[in-house]
Amino acid sequence: MSSLNLDLAGYVFGEKIADGGMASVYHGTQLSLHRPVAIKVLSQKMQAESVAREAFERESLIIAQLNHPNIIHIIDKGITPEGTPFFIMEYVDGQDLGRLMRSGEVPPMRRVEICLQICKALAYAHKNGVVHRDIKPGNILVDKELNAKVLDFGIALYSEDGESSEEATEVMGTLRYMAPELQQSTRLANASSDIYSLGILMFELFTGQLPILGQSIKEQGAKLPPRLERLIDSCLAIDPDGRPSSFMGVHNQLLQLLRGSHLNQRQAAKAKDAVDKKTFTLLDILSDSDHGSLYLFQENTTAAQVLVRKCERSTSAYEAGRKLAELSHPNIVRVHGVSKNARTTIVVTDFLPGGSLQDRLIRTASLENFLPLARQMCEGLSYAHKHDVYHRNLDASNVLFGDNGTVKITGFGIAHKDDTEASDTISSLSEARSKIAENSPEKIDLFDCAVIFYRMLVGERPRWYLGRLQEGKAFMRLPEVLRLILVKMLGANTRESFKSASEVVAQLEQLNEELTTLILPAVKPEVEVVNEKKKLLLLLLLVLLFLTLLNTSVLMILGLDNDIIQALRVSMRSLFQQGT
């Protein structure tokens, strides 16, 4: 394949590695770091098309915000001196899934692993309101170790609660992988339509052929393990309500098929040491480090999934877990049991499929979405505090979501390490945290909770300078009463700071009532609106009729004879009757 003769400062173009209808991808080198990269360039014929340029720009912005190991990583973007839009991606030494399928070199269980990785990527994207809309083998890159990465978000959409925000009705995507409802309008694109596309991809990956619309795997003569067969058939349901509700649901069913066979054996052996091997089956390793590990197990008798957290020996984690095991609250993750030895503490809790708040922080939250989440977090903390249980290390990764979107707090008493922000921000935040009046665990929890709220609303952690909270433009755009709540929770005014989480709950409920009154006035039913329009029309007709009857002389002056006047009166009566 040929290389491209473009001048791009800091990069050198190599051979073309992919070519599509809208753009081409070239192998390149980033000179500053001497590393290989992939350079995606909008094709010459598409540069004059505004829709193509917008999609190309949207793709780079969306991927740049989706930070996930199974989504291609964006390094840079811009426009060349010649006016050609481009963006720079990480280079994956491999091939797309379509070519890999045709090679027939991937064992069945490794194919399940690839599908598992795709589910993780798309579950993360959906949690952040991004619908891909073009899932197909050609948009999945697989390296030589069979690590999968999703790419080509060119026609992806940001959405709220999985509903497309686009107004256009044109069909976009690849027809043979498209959900039936999308062939009518892309406005119907949501998580369910992406799941349908994955169903076609899985059907093709495991059978070597494309499915026939409306027919099950058995009806098409293919033979697969029963669990996998049922999963694929459900993904391909014509009615979106018949499909799995989320990619995490598909992900968990694939884990049941693998039953830990995809895991590193050394890590798996370490995980199994944390539980009774006869009682639990290891499904997945969610994290594993020197500071602690998080494992997903299945309880063999009930098939319930549980999380097992293994961390450095911690008295506070053990005591908090022991107390919570005897308590229950809808906004606290249920603790099944705790144990400890000389080196480690182990906490067993419910597994929540909705992931964490940390996964949903790429965009700021609207007040409508923020307030119920904030209230649930504070209600969970209030209940824990009343039973002498304190978190002490609350961050967004400890705020989890259940199936129905309910917020639940986990990780009480377990230390964490978070250095994702700039060091000066972390330093100033830690200094402010340490200066909280009385340094009570209750106020520390409120402080940590406020930091999460601030990130949700403003998009970054709060900053301090010379001991004063910095109030930027984004913060100042918040309602005044909400700014005051955050300032009091952060302890910026110690004399007026909240004494308990229940006080914050009361303030949030009051704020919600005030905003509902101001922002969301009652909407009149459609029938009532139509009736009011009829009444207004009738009133206007009556006025016109009255003027006509009283001012026939004016019409005579204008030269209208009696027949015309009479015809006009008949027309007015007809309009009058229509209005009633």
VEXNUMI-567650 format. One record per residue: x, y, z of N, C-alpha, C, CB in turn. Coordinates in steps of 0.2 Angstrom, whole numbers, plus 5000, padded with zeros to 4 digits. Glycine has a CB too. Layout:
# VEXNUMI-567650
XYZXYZXYZXYZ/...
END
This chain:
# VEXNUMI-567650
500449945000500050005000500450065000499550005006/500250124997500650184996500650225003500350224990/501150265003501150315009500850375006501850325011/500750425011500450485009500950545010499850505014/500950585005501450645005501150705008501650654998/501050705015500850755019501350785024500150745022/501350845025501850875030501450885036502050945027/501650845041501350845048501950845053500950775049/501950905056502550915061502550865066502450995064/503150835068503250795073503050725071502750815079/502850705065502650645063502850625056501850635063/503050565055503250545048502750485046503950515048/502450495040501950455037502350385034501550485032/501950335035502250265032501750245027502350215038/501650175027501150145023500450145025501350065022/500050145020499350145021499150075024498850165015/498750075030498550015033497849995033498850005040/497450045031496750035031496450095026496350035038/495850075023495550125018494850115019495850115011/494450165020493750165021493450215016493450175028/492750225016492450265012492550345014491650255012/492650355021492750425023493450445024492350435029/493850395027494550415029495050355027494550425036/495650365028496150315027496650315033496550325021/496950265035497350255041498050235038497050205046/498550275041499250265039499650245045499550325035/500150195044500650185049501050245049501050125048/501250265055501750325056502150325062501250385057/502550375063503050375068503050445072503750355066/502950445078502950505082503750515084502550495089/503950565081504750575081504950595089504950635077/504550625092504750645099504850585104504250695102/504450535103504550475107504750415103503850465110/504850425097505150365093504650305093505850345095/504050315093503550265094503050255088503150275100/502850195086502350195081501750215082502350125078/501350245078500650275079500250255072500650355080/499650265073499150265067498950335066498650215068/498950355060498750425058498050415053499250465054/497550435056496950435052496750505049496350415056/496650505042496650565038495950565034497250565033/495550615034494950625031495150625023494550685033/494750585019494950575012494750645009494550525009/495150655003495150714999494450724997495550714993/494050674995493350684992492850704997493150624988/493050685003492550705009492650765012492550645014/493250795011493350865015492850915013494050885013/492550915007492050965006491350955009492050974998/491250895011490650865014490650885021490550795013/490150935023490150955030489950895035489651015031/489450855033489250795037489850755039488750755034/490350735033490850695034491450725039491250685028/491550795038491950825042491750825050492050905040/491050835051490850835057490850775061490050865057/490750715057490850645060491550635061490550595055/492050655057492750645058492950685065493150665052/492750745065492850785071492550755078492650855070/491950725077491650695083491950635085490850685081/492250595080492550535082493150545086492750495076/493550595085494150605089493950635095494650655085/493450675096493250705102492950645107492850755102/492550605104492250555108492850505111491750515104/493250475106493750425108494250455113494150405102/494350525113494850555117494550555124494950625115/493950555125493650555132493450485135492950595132/493450435130493350365133493950335134492950325127/494150335140494850305143494750235145495150345148/494850185141494650115142495150075138493950095140/495450025142495949975138495749945132496249925143/495049935131494849905125494549955120494249855127/494650015121494450065116495150105114493950125119/495150115107495750135104495950205107495750145096/496550225108496750285112496950335107497350265117/496750395108496850455104497450495107496250505103/497950515103498550545105498550615103499150515102/498350635097498350705095497850715089499050725093/497650775088497250795082497350855079496450785084/497150875073497250935071497150945063497950965072/497350995060497351005053497951015050496851065051/498150985044498850995041498851055038498950935036/499451085036499551145033499151145026500251165031/499051085023498651085017497851085018498851025013/497651085025496951095026496651025027496651125021/497050975028496750905029496650885036497150855025/496050875038495950855045496250785047495150845047/496550775053496850715055496750705062497550705052/496850635064497050625071497450565072496350615075/497850565078498350515079498150465084499050555081/498150405083497950355087498550305089497350305084/498450275094498950215096498950165090498750185103/499550135089499650085084499550025087500350095081/499149985084498949915086499249865081498249895087/499749825083500049775079499649715078500849755081/499149715074498749655073498349665067498249655079/497649645067497249645061496549655064497249585057/496049675059495349685061495049615062494949725057/494549615066494249545068493949515062493649555073/493749545057493549515050494049475047493249565046/494649495047495149455044495349405048495749505043/495349415055495549355059495049305059495549385067/494349315058493849265058493949225051493149295057/494149255046494249225040494849175040494349275034/495349195044495949145045495749085048496449185049/495249085052495049025056495548995061494848965051/495949045064496449025068496349035075497149055066/495749055077495549075084495149015087495249135085/495348985093494948935096494348965099495348895102/493848925099493148945102493148985108492648885102/493548965113493548995120493949065119493848955125/494449065115494749135114494249185110495349125110/493849155106493349195103492849225108492949155098/492649185113492249215119492649265122492049155124/493349255123493749315127493649375123494449285127/493749375116493649435112493049465113493749415104/492449425113491749455114491749485121491249405113/492049455126492049485132492349555133492449435137/492949565129493249625129492849675125493949615125/492549655120492049705116491549725121491749675110/491249685125490749705130490949755135490449635133/491549745137491849785142491849855139492549765145/492149865133492249925130491549965129492649915123/491049925126490449955125490049965131490049915120/490049925136489749945142490050005145489849885148/490650015145490950085147490750145143491750075147/490750135136490450185132489750205133490550165125/489350155134488650165136488550205142488250105136/488950185147488850215154488950295153489350185159/489350305148489550375147489150415142490250385145/488550375140488050405135488250405128487950475137/488750355126488950355119488750285116489750355119/488350295111488050235107488550235101487350245105/488750175099489250165094488950175087489650105095/488450135086488050125080488350095074487850195078/488950065075489250035069489649975071489650085064/489449935076489849875078489849825073489549845085/490449805070490549755065491249735066490349785058/491449675063492149645064492649695061492149585060/492549735056493049785053493149835058492749805047/492749845063492849905068493149875075492249945069/493449815075493749785081494449765079493349725083/494949795082495649775081495849725086496049845081/496249675084496449625088497149615087496049555087/497549625093498349615092498549545092498649655097/499149525092499449465092499249425098500149465090/499149455104498949425110498249415111499249455116/497849435105497149435105496849485110496849365107/497149535111496849595115496449635110497349635118/495849645111495349685107495249755108494649645106/495249795103495049865104494549885099495749905103/494049925102493549955098493750015095492849955102/493550025088493750095085493150115081494450085081/493350165077492850195072492250215075492750145067/492250275079491650305083491450365078491850325090/491550355072491350415067490650435067491650405061/490250385068489450395068489150385075489150355063/489650385080489350375087489050435089489950355091/488550425094488150485096488250485104487450485094/488250555106488150565113487450555115488450625116/487250525120486450525122486350525129486250455119/485750535131485550545138485150475139485150605140/485350435144485050375146484950335140484350395149/485350325136485350285130484950305124485150215133/484650365125484250385119484650435115483550425122/484550415108484950455103484750535104484850435096/485250575103485050645103485050675096485550685108/485150635091485250665084484550675082485650615080/484450735078483750745075483750715068483650825075/484250705065484250685058483950615057484950675055/483650595052483250535051483650485046482550545049/484250505043484550465038484850405041485050515035/484850355037485150295040485950295039484850225036/486250275045486950275045487250215048487250335048/487750185045488050125048488050075043487550095054/488250005045488349955040487649905040488949915041/487349905034486649875034486649805037486349875027/487149765035487049695037487149685045487549645033/487449735048487549725056487049775059488249745057/486549805056486149855059485549825062485949905054/485349845068484749825071484149845066484649855078/483549805066483049815061482749885062482449765062/482649905069482349975070482750035067482249985077/483450025066483850075064483750085056484550065065/483550035053483450045046482850095044483349975042/482450115049481950165048482250235050481350155053/482650235055482850305058483450295063482350345061/483950335062484550325067484350365074485150365064/483750395074483550425080483350365085482950475079/483250305083483150255087483750215090482650205083/484350245088484950205090484950215098485550245087/485150155101485250155108485650095110484550155112/485750085117486150025119485849965116486150025127/485249955115484949895113485149885105484149895113/485149935101485349925094486049905094485249985090/486549925098487249905098487249835100487649945103/486849815105486849745107486649695101486349735113/486149715097485949675091486549675087485349715088/486949725085487449725081488049675084487849795080/488149675090488549625093488349555092488649635101/487649545093487349475091487549455084486649485092/487449495079487649475073488449455072487549535067/488849505075489549485076489749425079489949545079/489349405084489549345088489249285084489149345095/488649295081488449235076488949225071487749255073/489149275068489649265062490349235065489849325059/490549255071491149235074491149165076491349275080/490549135078490549065080490249015075490149065086/489949045070489648995065489949005058488949015064/490249065057490549075050490149105045490949015048/489549125047489049145042488549205046488549095040/488249245042487749295044487149265046487749355039/486749285051486149265053485549285048485949285060/485049245048484449265044483949295049484049195040/483649355047483249395051482649355054483049455048/482549345060482049315063482049245064481449325059/482649215063482749135063483249125069482949105057/483149075073483549055078484149025076483249015084/484649015080485248975078485148905076485748975083/484648875079484448805078484148795071484048775083/483648845070483348845063483748855057482748905064/484348885059484848895053485348845053485148965054/485248785057485648735056486348735060485848715049/486448785064487148795067487048755074487348865068/487648735077487648705083488148735088487848625083/487948765093488348795098488148775105488248875098/488648785110488448765117487748805119489048795122/487348765122486648795124486648865127486248745128/487148875131487148945135487348995130487648945141/487848985125488049035120487449045115488649015117/487148985113486648995108486049035111486348915107/485849025117485349065120485549135120485149045127/486149155122486349225123486349255116487049225125/486549225111486649255104485849265101487049215099/485449215102484749225100484449285104484349155101/484549295110484249345114484549415111484349345121/485149415109485449475107485149495100486149475106/484949445096484649455089483849455089484849395085/483549465095482849475095482649535091482549485103/482149525087481849585083481549635087481349555078/481249615093480949665097481549685102480349635101/481649755102482249775107482149755114482349845106/481449745116481349735123481549655125480649745125/481649615120481849545121482549535121481549505115/482949585120483649585120483949595128484049635116/484549575129484849595136484849665137485549565136/484749685143484649755145485249795144484349755152/485849765145486449805144487049755142486649835151/487549785140488149745139488449715145488749795135/488349745151488649705157488249635157488549745163/487549635155487249575156487549525151486449585154/487649545145488049505140488649475143488049535133/489049525145489749515148489649455154490049575151/489249465158489149415164488949345161488649435169/488549345156488449275153489049245150487849285148/489449285146490049265143490549235149490349315139/490549275154490949245160490749175162490949295166/490149165162489849105164490149045160489049095165/490149065153490449015149491249005150490349035142/491549055151492349045152492449015159492649115152/492149035164492249005171492949015173492048935171/493249065171493949085174494549055169494049055180/494349025163494848995159495249045156494548945154/495049105155495449155152495949195156494949205149/495949175163496349215167497049185168496049205174/497549235170498249215171498249165177498649275173/498549105176498549055181498849075188498848995178/499349105188499649135194499149175198500349165193/498849225194498449275197497749235200498249325192/497549185196496949145198497049105204496749095192/497649075205497849035211497849085217498549005210/498149145216498149195221497449215223498549255219/496949225218496249245220495949185224495949255213/496049125222495649065225495849055232495749005221/496449085234496649075241496249115245497449095241/495849165243495449215247494849185249495349275243/494649125246493949095247493949025248493449125242/493448995250493348925250493248895243492748895254/493748855240493748835233493148795231494348805231/492848755236492248715235491648755235492248665241/491648815238491048855238490948905233490948895245/491548925230491548985225491948965219491849045228/491748985213492048985207492349045204491648945201/492949055203493249115201492949135193493949115201/492649195192492449215186492949265182491749245186/493149315186493549365183494049395189493149415180/494549425186495049465191494949535188495749445190/494649585192494449645190495049695191493849675194/495449685197496049725198496549675202495949795201/497149695201497649655205498349695206497849585202/498449715212499049755213499349735220498949835212/499949775221500249755228499849785233500949795228/499449835232499049865237498349835238498849945235/498149795233497449755234497249735228496949805237/496749685228496449655222495749645223496749585222/495349645217494649635217494449575212494349705215/494149535215493949475211493149465211494249405214/492949435205492249415204492149335205491949445197/491749315210491649245211490949235210491949225218/490749165209490049145209490049095214489949115202/489449105218489349055223488948995220488849085229/489248935221489048875217488348855218489548825219/488148855225487448835226486848875224487348825233/486948945224486448995222486549025215486449045227/487249015213487449055206487449125207486949035201/487449155213487449225214488149245213487249245221/488249305210488949335209489149375215489049365203/489749375218489949415223490649445222489949375230/490849495225491449525224491849515230491449605223/492549495229492949475235493549525234493249405235/493549575239494149625240494649595244493849695242/495249595242495849575246496349635247496149515243/496449655253496849715253497349705259496449775255/497849755260498249755265497849755272498749815265/498149715277497849715283497649785286498249675289/496949785287496649855289496149845295496349885283/496349865301495849865306495149895305496149885313/495249955302494649995300494249965295494850065298/494449935290494149895285493749835288494549875279/494149795292493849745295493249765300494349705299/493349815304492849835309492249855305493049885314/492349905300491749925296491349875293492049975291/491749825290491449765286491049725291491949725283/491349715297490949675302490349705304491449665308/490349765305489649805307489149805301489849875309/489449815295488949825290488649755288489349855284/488949705290488749635288488049625292489249585290/487949655298487349655302486849705300487549655309/487049755295486549805294486349805287486949875295/485849845285485549845278485349915276485049785277/485549935271485250005268485250005261485650065271/484750035257484750025250485350065246484050055248/485650105250486250145247486850125249486150225248/486950065252487550035254487649965252487650035262/488149955249488249885246488249835252488949875242/487849785251487849725256488449695257487249685254/488649685263489249645265489049575268489649685271/489349525264489149455266489649435272489249415260/490249455272490649435277491349465277490749355277/491749465282492449485282492949435286492549555285/493549435284494049405288494749435288494049325285/495149415292495849445292496349395294495849515296/496949405292497549375295498049425297497749315291/498649395298499249445299499449485294499849405301/499249475287499449515282498849545278499849475277/498249515278497749545273497049545277497649495267/496649585274495949585276495549565269495749655278/495049525270494549505265493849525266494649435263/493549565261492849585262492449555256492849665262/491949525258491449495252490849535252491349415254/490649555246490049595245489649575239490249675245/489049605238488649595232489049625226488049635233/488949595220489249615214488649665211489449565209/488849725209488349765206488549775198488349835209/488149755194488249755187488349825183487749725183/488149885187488149945184488749985184487649985187/489249955187489949985187489950045192490150015180/490450085192490550135196490450205193491250135199/490450255198490350325196490950355192490150375202/491550325194492150345191492150335183492750295194/491750285181491750265174491250315170491450195173/490950355174490450405171490550475172489750395174/491250495173491450565174491750595168491950565180/491650575162491950605157491550665155492050555151/490950675157490550735156490250755162489950715150/490150825163489850845169489050825169489850925169/488850825175488150795176487650855176488050755182/487050845173486550905174486250905181485950885168/485950955183485650955189485150905190485351025191/484750895185484250845185484550775187483850845178/485050755184485450695185485850695192485850675180/486050745193486550755199486150745206486850815199/485550775207485250785213485050715216484650825212/484750675212484550605215485150565217484150565210/485650565213486250535215486650555221486850535209/486650625221486950655227486550635234486950735226/485850645233485450625239485550555241484750645237/485550505237485650435239486350425242485650395232/486850455239487550455242487550475250488050485238/487250535251487250565257486750525262486950635257/486250495259485850455264486150385266485150435260/486550355261486950305263487450315269487350275257/487850375268488350395273487950415279488650465270/487350445279487050465285486850395289486350505284/486650345286486450285289487050255292486150235284/487650255288488250225291488450265297488750225286/488450325297488750365302488350355309488750445301/487650345308487250335314487350275317486450335312/487650225313487850165316488650155318487650105312/488950215318489650225320490150185315489750195327/489950195308490350165303490550225298489950105299/491150235297491450285293491850265287491850335297/491750295282492150275276492850285276491850305269/493050355277493750375277494050385271494050335282/493850355266494250355259493750355253494750295259/493250395254492750395248492950425242492050425251/492850395236493050425230492550395225493750415228/492550415219492050395214492050325212492150435207/492650285213492650215212492250175217493350195211/492150205223491750175228491050185228492050195235/490750225223490050235222489850195216489950315220/489450145217489250095212488550105210489350025215/488350065205487650075202487350005202487650105195/486749995204486349935204486049925197485849925209/485649875196485249865190484749925188484849795190/484449945193483949995192484250065193483349985197/484850075193485150145194485250165201484850185190/485050125206485150145213485950155214484850095217/486050205218486750215220486950185227486850295221/487450145227487650115233488450125234487550035232/488550135240489250155242489650085245489250205248/490250075243490650025245491350045248490649965240/491749995250492450015252492550045258492750055246/492050035263492150075269492750055273491550055274/493150095275493750085279494350065275493650035284/494350055268494850025264495250085261494549985259/495850095262496250145259496350135252496950145262/496350195248496450185241497050235239495850205237/497250225233497750275230497550295223498450235229/497450365223497150395217497650455215496450425218/498050445210498450505208498350515200499250485209/497650515198497550525191497550605190496850505190/497550645195497550715193498250745194497050755198/498350805192499050835193499250835200499050905190/499850825201500150825208499950885212500850815208/499950945209499851005213499151005216499951065209/498650985211497950975213497850925219497550955207/498150875219498150825224498450845230498450755222/498950885230499350905236498850965239499950945234/498551005236498151065239497551035241498051115233/497250985238496650945240496750915247496350905235/497350875247497550835253497650885259498150795252/497950945258498150995263497451015266498551045260/496951035261496351065264495951005267495951085258/496050945265495650895269495950885276495750825265/496550895277496850885283496750935288497650875283/496450995286496351055290495651055292496551115286/495251005290494551005292494451015300494150945290/493951055302493851075309493751005312493351115310/494150995318494050935322494350875319493350925324/494350875312494650815308494250755310495350805310/493550765311493150705313493050665307492450725316/492950595307492850555302492250565298492850475304/491750595302491050615298491150675294490550635304/491550725296491650775291492150765286491950835295/492650715287493050695281492650655276493650645284/492150615278491750585273491350635269491250535277/491050695273490750745269491150785264490450795274/491750795266492250825262492450785256492950835266/492550715257492650675251492050675246492850605253/491450675249490850675246490750735241490250665250/490950795244490950855241491450855235491050915246/491950825236492450825230492150785224493150785232/491850735226491450695220490950735217491150625223/490550775221490050815219490350865214489650845224/490850895216491150955213491450925206491850975217/491650865206491950835199491350825195492250775201/490750795198490150785194489950845190489650755198/489950905194489550965192490051015188489351005198/490651015190491151065187491651025182491551095192/491750965183492250925178492950915180492250955172/493050945186493750935189493750935197494250985186/494250915200494250925207494350995209494850885210/494051015215494151075218494851095219493751095224/495051155219495751185220495751235225496051205213/496351235229496451285234497051325232496451255241/497051385234497651425233497751475240497651475227/498251465243498451495249497851485254498551575248/497651425254497151405259496351425257497251435266/496251455251495651475249495351435243495651555248/494751415244494451375238494351425232493751355240/494651395226494651435220493951425217495251415216/493551475216492951475213492951495205492451515217/493051445201493051465194492451475191493451405190/492451485184491851505180491351455180492051525173/491551385179491051335179490751325186491451265178/491051335192490851335198490351385199491351335204/490451445197490051505198489351505194490451575196/489351465189488751455185488251405189488951425178/488451375194487951335198487551375202488351285202/486951355203486451395207486751415214485751355209/486651465216486951495222486851445228486751565224/486251425229486151375235486551315235485451365236/486751285228487151225228487851245229487051205220/488051305227488751325228488851325236488951395225/488351355239488451355247488451285250487851395249/488051245247488151175250488851145249487551125246/489051155243489751125242490251155246489951135234/490251225247490751265251490751235258490651335251/490051225261490051205268490251135269489251205270/490151085264490351015264491151015264490050975259/491451065260492151065259492551095265492351095253/492151125270492451155276492751215275492951105279/492651245269492951315267492751365273492751335260/492151355275491851405281491751355287491251445279/492151345291492151295296491551315301492751295300/491451375302490851395307490151375304490951475308/490151375298489451355295489451285292489251405289/489951245293490051185290489451135292490751155291/489251085288488751035290489050995296488550995284/488550975301488750935306488650865305488350955313/488250845300488050775298487850775291487450755303/487850715288487650695282486850705281487750625280/486450695286485750705286485550775285485450685293/485950825287485850895286485950915278486350945290/486450875275486550885268485950855264487250855266/485750795266485150775263484550815263484950705267/484450855269483850895269483950955265483850925277/484550985264484751035260484651015252485451065261/484850955250484750935244484050925242485150875242/483650905246482950895245482550965244482550855251/482751005248482451075248482651105241482751125253/483351095239483551125233483151095227484351115232/483051025227482650995222481951015221482650915224/481651035227480951065227480951125224480651065234/481451175225481451235223481651235215482051275226/482051195213482251195206481651165202482851155205/481351115205480751085201480251145200480451025205/480151185205479651235205479851285200479551275212/480451305199480751355195480851335188481351385198/481151275187481351255181480851205177481951215181/480451165181480051125178479251135180480151045180/478951185177478251205179477851145176478051275175/477251145179476851085177476651095169476151085181/476651045165476451045158475751025158476950995154/475351075154474651055153474551005148474351125150/474050955150473950905145473750925138473350865148/473950885133473850905126473150925124474050855121/472650885127471950905126471750965128471550845129/472050985134471851055137472151105133472151055145/472751095130473051145126472651155120473751135124/472351105117471951105111471351145112471851035108/471051125118470351165120470451235121470151135126/471051255124471151325125471251365118471851335129/471551325113471651355106470951365103472151315102/470551315104469851325101469451385104469451255102/469551395111469251445114469451515111469351445122/470151515110470451585108470151595101471151575108/470151545097469951545090469151575090470051485086/468751545094468051555094467951635096467751515099/468351655101468351725103468551775098468851735109/469051755094469251795088468651795083469851775085/468351745082467851735077467251775079467651665076/467051775085466551815088466651885087466351795095/467251905088467451985088467352005080468151995090/467651955076467551975069466851975066467951925064/466451935069465751925067465351995069465451865069/465552005075465152065078465352135074465452075086/465952135073466252195069465852195062466952195068/465852135059465552135052464752155053465552065050/464452125058463752145058463552215059463352105064/464052245063463952315065464252365060464252335072/464652345056464952385051464852375044465752385053/464252345042464152335035464152395031463452305034/464052455034464152515031464852525028463852575035/465252505032465952515030466152475024466452495036/465852415024465952365018465552395012465652295020/464952435013464652465007465052515004463952485009/465452555009465852605007466452585002466152645013/466652525004467152495001466952464994467552435005/466352464993466052444986465752374986466552454981/465652344992465452274992464652274992465652234998/464352234988463652234987463352184993463352214981/462652184993462352144998462452074998461552154998/462552044991462651974990463351954993462651954983/463852004992464551984995464551985002465052034992/464152035005464052045012463751985015463652105015/463251955012462851895014463351835014462251885010/463751835009464151775008464751775013464551775001/464951835015465451845020465151825027465651915021/464551845028464251815034464151745035463551855035/463951715029463951635029464551605031463651615022/465151635028465851605029465951615037466351645025/465751675040465951685047465551635051465751755049/464951615049464551565053464851495052463851565050/465151485046465451415045466051415050465651405038/466451465050467051465054466851465061467451525053/466351495063466051495070465951415072465451535071/465551385067465351315069466051265069464951285063/466551285065467151245066467551255072467651255060/467451315075467851335081467451295087467851405082/466851285087466451255092466551175092465751275092/
END
